[in-house]
């Protein structure tokens, strides 16, 4: 165990997952169509995920991180022996 990471107390919810779960369940109960939309989105991830959008997603993640840090962003992609390296 790292000296910087302390184990959570028994029953602790440091990330508020119980609140998030309750919110999702409430949304599904209020709107069955929302449940279907979420289920379809999960199925899309299982069947292909970001397969066709990998480079776009990497670029967007880099742009988001740079914006949060308040710095200019840069993403370098290199094709090396047929392998894309980020």
N, C-alpha and C positions, 0 to 999 in steps of 0.2 A: 504494500500500500504506500502510495506517495505521501510525503510529509505535507503536501499541499492539498490532498484530497482526504476528507474525513468521511467515514461511513455515515450514512443517514441513520437517524434514530429509527427504531422499529416503528412502523406505521407512518413515518414522515412522508410528505409529498412535496419535495422541494421544487418540483417543476409545475405544480398545480394541475397535474393530470386528472385528478378527480373532477375538478371544475370544468376542464376541457371536455372530458368524457360526458359529464352531465349536460353541457351545452350542445354537444353533438346529438345525444339521445333526445333532448328536447326538440331540437330542430327536425330530427327525423319523425318524431311523434306529431309535430305540427304540420309537416309537409312530406307525405309519402313520396312525392316526386323528387324531393331532395335526397331521400334515401336512395332511390334508383339512380339518380345522377352520380352520387358518391360511389355507389357500387360499380357503375359503369366506368368511372374514372380509375378505380382500383383494378378492375379487370384489364383496362388498357395498359396499366403499368405492368401487370403480371405478364401480359401477352407480348409486349414490345417495349414498354417504357419509353425511354428517351432514345431508343435505337436510331431513329431518323433525325433526331434533333440534338445529338450529342454536342457538336461543335457550337451550335447556337446557344445551348444551355451553358456550356463552359464560358462563352463570351459574356452572356448575361450575368452569370455568377461573378465573373471578374469585374464587370461594370458596377454591379450592386455593391461589392466589397469596397471598391475604390470610392464610390459615392458616400458610403457610410464613413469611410476613413477621411473623407474630404481631400483626397489626392487624385491626380490624374491617373487613369487606369491604362494598363498595357497588357495585352495578351499575345504571346508569341507562340505560334504553332509551327512545327517543323515536321516535314515528312522525311523520315530516315529509314531507308531500306523498306519502304512500303508501310511503315508504321508511323502513325501520327503521334507526335510528342508535344505535350503542352508544357 
